[in-house]
C-alpha cells in the first residue's frame, strides 16, 4: 500500500522542503557557536541567552498555533512563519551586538514555533491510517536540513568565506519557500476529510472525524505526557546539537574545520533513524519503537558524558585526540545519540494526535509547546552550568535529562498502547 495517495504527494514534497530548511535553521547557530564566541567575544552566558531567545519565542508561538491555525488556516499560518524566519536570519550575526542578535533570534523562534505544529497538523490529516510513517519521514526532512547546514558552514569556513553567509543563505531559502507555499494545494486536505484546518475558521481533524464524544479513558494522560516527553527530549536534542561542536573543540581538541561536522554527525544519526525506521520496521507498535529509541539515547548520552571525563582536554596537551583519527570514538557515540533521538519527536506527535482526535489541534500544539519550553530552558541551563562548572558537567546534565526522557516516553507508550491479548502492549 502506498504511503500517501497520489493526490497528496505534491503537497508532501512541498512540506518536506519546508522542513529541510527548518532543520537547517535549528542547527546553524550551534554549529557556528565556536566562531561566534571567538569573533564576537561572547561569554557562554551571553551565547546561551541568544540561543534561549528563540526558544522563549518558540514556546508561546507553538501554543498560539493551536488557536491560530483553525482560524487562519494552514497556508496563511505557514506564510507568516516563513516570513518571520526569513527576516530574522537575514540580519542575524551582522554585528556583535548581543541585544540585536537576541531580538533577531526571537523573530526566528516565533516563526519556527508557528511552523512546527502547523506542518505536524497537516501531516496528521494526511496520515489517516495512524501509522506515524509519514510523520517520521517528514521529520527526516528536518534531519536532512540539520545535517546540511553545518556541512555547508564547514565548507564556507574551509574556503575562507565569511561564516555568517550561512544565515543569509537560509533567509533566502525561507523567502523562496514562502513563494512556493502560496501555490501548494492545501485544499486537497479538505477534499479528503470534508473540510478542516486548511480553511480559515475550520475545525480540527477530530471534529471533522465526527467523534466528539469518544474521549478515551487515558486521553488526558497522553495529552500531558506528550508535553512532558517533548519538553525533556527537545532539551537533550537541541542541547547536544547546539553545544557538541564546542564540546569537541574544548574537550577532544577537535580542529576548527572539524567542529561544525560534529553537529552533522549527530543529525546524520537522526536522519538514519527517521528514514530507516519507517522503511525497515514492518510492525504496528510505534510505542515499542519509542521506548527502544529513548533507551538508546540514554546509553549514548551517558557514554558521551563519560568520554568527556575520561579523555583529557586541550589544556593537558592531548596530542592523540588532536588527530582526526582520535575523534572516531566520540564521533561514533555522537552518531548513536542522534540515532536514539531520531524517532522520539515524530512518534510522540503521532501517538498524541491519535489519542486526542477530538481535540487534535490543541493536543499537537500543546505537545509542541512542551518542546518549545525545553528549547528555552535547557540551553539557558546548559550555559549556566558550563559557565559555572565547565562544559563536561554541562553534558553530564544532558545524560540525566535523557534518562528522564526515557521514563516519560515509557509512560506515554503505556498510556496509549492498544491492549493485546488482555494486556497493555508496550
Residue pairs with C-beta under 8 A, 6 or more apart in sequence:
3 133
3 134
3 137
3 278
4 12
4 126
4 134
5 192
7 188
7 191
7 192
8 126
8 188
8 189
8 192
10 184
10 185
11 122
11 126
11 184
11 185
11 186
11 188
11 189
12 126
12 134
12 138
14 180
14 181
14 184
15 119
15 122
15 123
15 138
15 141
15 184
16 137
16 138
16 141
17 141
17 177
17 180
18 78
18 82
18 115
18 119
18 141
18 177
18 181
19 119
19 138
19 139
19 141
19 142
19 145
20 141
20 142
20 144
20 145
20 148
21 145
21 170
21 173
21 174
21 177
22 85
22 112
22 115
22 116
22 119
22 142
22 145
23 141
23 142
23 143
23 144
23 145
23 146
23 147
23 148
23 149
23 267
24 145
24 146
24 148
24 149
24 170
24 173
25 85
25 89
25 108
25 112
25 145
25 149
25 170
25 174
26 112
26 142
26 145
26 146
26 238
26 241
27 145
27 146
27 149
27 150
27 241
27 242
27 263
27 267
28 149
28 150
28 153
28 166
28 167
28 170
29 36
29 50
29 51
29 92
29 105
29 242
30 51
30 238
30 241
30 242
30 243
30 244
30 245
30 263
31 149
31 150
31 153
31 154
31 245
31 259
31 260
31 263
31 264
32 93
32 153
32 163
32 164
32 166
32 260
33 47
33 242
33 243
33 245
33 246
34 245
34 246
34 249
34 256
34 259
35 157
35 163
36 42
36 47
36 93
37 44
37 47
37 246
39 96
39 163
40 96
41 96
42 50
42 96
42 98
43 387
44 383
44 386
44 387
45 383
45 384
45 387
46 98
47 383
48 379
48 380
48 382
48 383
48 384
48 386
48 387
49 98
49 102
49 380
49 383
50 98
50 101
50 102
50 105
51 105
51 242
51 379
51 380
51 383
52 376
52 377
52 379
52 380
52 383
53 102
53 103
53 105
53 106
53 109
54 105
54 106
54 108
54 109
54 112
54 375
55 109
55 238
55 372
55 373
55 374
55 375
55 376
55 377
55 379
56 106
56 109
56 376
57 105
57 106
57 107
57 108
57 109
57 110
57 113
58 109
58 110
58 112
58 113
58 116
58 371
58 372
58 375
58 376
59 113
59 369
59 372
59 373
59 375
59 376
60 113
60 369
60 372
61 109
61 110
61 111
61 112
61 113
61 114
61 372
62 113
62 114
62 116
62 117
62 365
62 368
62 369
62 371
62 372
63 365
63 366
63 369
63 372
64 113
64 114
64 365
65 77
65 113
65 114
65 116
65 117
65 118
65 365
65 368
66 117
66 361
66 362
66 364
66 365
66 366
67 365
68 77
68 114
69 77
69 117
69 118
69 121
69 197
69 361
69 365
70 197
70 201
70 202
70 203
70 204
70 361
71 200
71 201
72 80
72 200
73 186
73 197
73 198
73 199
73 200
73 202
74 118
74 121
74 122
74 186
74 189
74 197
74 198
75 181
75 182
75 184
75 186
75 198
76 200
77 114
77 118
78 114
78 115
78 118
78 119
78 181
79 178
79 181
79 182
80 111
80 114
81 110
81 111
81 112
81 113
81 114
81 115
81 118
82 111
82 115
82 174
82 175
82 177
82 178
82 181
83 111
83 174
83 175
83 178
84 107
84 108
84 110
84 111
84 114
85 107
85 108
85 111
85 112
85 115
85 170
85 171
85 174
86 111
86 171
86 172
86 174
86 175
86 178
87 107
87 171
88 104
88 105
88 106
88 107
88 108
88 111
88 171
89 104
89 108
89 167
89 168
89 170
89 171
89 174
90 167
90 168
90 171
91 100
91 104
92 101
92 104
92 105
92 108
92 164
92 167
93 101
93 164
93 167
94 164
95 101
109 375
111 174
113 368
113 372
116 368
116 371
117 364
117 365
117 368
119 138
120 135
120 138
120 349
120 353
120 364
120 368
121 197
121 205
121 360
121 361
121 364
122 186
122 189
122 197
122 198
123 134
123 135
123 138
124 135
124 205
124 349
124 350
124 353
124 360
124 364
125 189
125 192
125 193
125 196
125 197
125 198
125 205
126 134
126 189
126 192
127 133
127 134
127 135
127 350
128 192
130 350
130 354
131 284
131 286
131 350
132 278
132 286
132 346
132 347
132 350
132 351
133 278
135 346
135 347
135 349
135 350
136 274
136 275
136 277
136 278
136 343
136 346
136 347
136 350
137 274
137 275
137 278
138 346
139 274
139 345
139 346
140 271
140 274
140 275
140 278
142 270
142 274
143 267
143 268
143 270
143 271
143 274
143 275
143 342
144 271
146 241
146 263
146 264
146 267
146 270
146 271
147 264
147 267
147 268
147 271
148 264
149 166
149 170
149 263
150 245
150 260
150 261
150 262
150 263
150 264
150 267
151 260
151 261
151 264
152 166
152 169
153 163
153 166
153 260
154 257
154 258
154 260
154 261
154 264
156 162
156 163
156 165
156 166
157 163
157 256
157 257
157 260
158 257
186 198
187 198
187 199
189 196
189 197
189 198
190 196
190 198
190 199
190 202
193 205
193 208
193 209
194 208
195 202
195 203
195 208
196 202
196 203
196 204
196 205
196 208
197 203
197 204
197 205
197 361
204 359
204 360
204 361
204 362
205 357
205 360
205 361
206 212
206 356
206 357
206 358
206 359
206 360
207 358
209 357
209 358
211 357
211 358
212 358
213 358
214 357
214 358
215 358
216 222
216 355
218 355
218 415
218 416
219 355
219 356
221 411
221 415
222 351
222 352
222 355
222 356
222 412
222 415
222 416
223 352
223 355
223 356
223 359
223 363
223 366
225 408
225 411
225 412
225 415
226 348
226 349
226 351
226 352
226 363
226 366
226 367
226 370
226 412
227 366
227 367
227 369
227 370
228 370
228 408
229 344
229 348
229 367
229 370
229 405
229 408
229 409
229 412
230 345
230 348
230 367
230 368
230 370
230 371
230 374
231 370
231 371
231 373
231 374
231 377
232 374
232 401
232 404
232 405
232 408
233 294
233 341
233 344
233 345
233 348
233 371
233 374
233 405
233 408
233 409
234 345
234 370
234 371
234 372
234 374
234 375
234 378
235 374
235 375
235 377
235 378
235 398
235 401
236 297
236 301
236 341
236 378
236 398
236 401
236 402
236 405
237 270
237 341
237 344
237 345
238 374
238 375
238 378
238 379
239 378
239 379
239 382
239 398
239 401
240 266
240 301
240 304
240 334
240 337
240 341
240 395
240 398
241 263
241 266
241 267
242 379
242 382
243 382
243 386
243 391
243 394
243 395
244 262
244 263
244 266
244 334
245 254
245 259
245 260
245 262
245 263
246 259
246 391
247 262
247 308
247 391
247 395
248 254
248 258
248 259
248 262
248 327
248 330
249 256
249 259
249 314
250 313
250 314
250 391
251 308
251 311
251 313
251 314
251 391
251 392
252 311
252 313
252 318
252 321
252 326
252 327
252 330
253 313
253 314
253 318
253 321
253 322
254 262
254 321
254 327
255 322
255 324
258 324
258 327
262 331
262 334
265 331
265 334
265 335
265 338
266 334
266 335
266 337
266 338
267 338
268 335
268 338
269 334
269 335
269 336
269 337
269 338
269 339
269 340
269 341
269 342
270 338
270 339
270 341
270 342
271 338
271 342
272 338
272 339
272 342
273 293
273 338
273 339
273 340
273 341
273 342
273 343
274 342
274 343
274 346
277 289
277 342
277 343
281 289
283 289
285 417
285 425
286 347
286 350
286 351
287 347
287 351
287 412
287 413
287 414
287 416
287 417
287 425
287 426
288 413
288 425
288 426
289 343
289 347
290 343
290 344
290 347
290 348
290 351
290 409
290 412
290 413
291 406
291 409
291 410
291 413
291 426
293 339
293 340
293 341
293 342
293 343
293 344
293 347
293 409
294 340
294 344
294 402
294 405
294 406
294 409
294 410
295 340
295 406
296 336
296 339
296 340
297 337
297 340
297 341
297 344
297 402
297 405
297 406
298 340
298 399
298 402
298 403
298 405
298 406
299 336
299 340
300 333
300 334
300 336
300 337
300 339
300 340
301 337
301 340
301 395
301 398
301 399
301 402
302 399
302 402
302 403
303 333
303 336
304 330
304 333
304 334
304 337
304 395
304 399
305 392
305 395
305 396
305 398
305 399
307 329
307 330
307 333
308 391
308 392
308 395
308 396
309 392
309 396
311 318
311 321
311 330
312 318
312 321
314 322
318 326
320 326
321 327
340 402
344 405
344 409
345 371
348 367
348 409
348 412
349 364
349 367
349 368
351 412
351 413
351 416
352 363
352 364
352 367
352 412
352 416
353 360
353 363
353 364
354 416
355 363
355 415
355 416
356 362
356 363
378 398
378 401
381 397
382 394
382 397
382 398
385 393
385 394
385 397
386 393
386 394
410 426
413 426
414 424
414 426
417 424
417 425
417 426
418 425
419 425
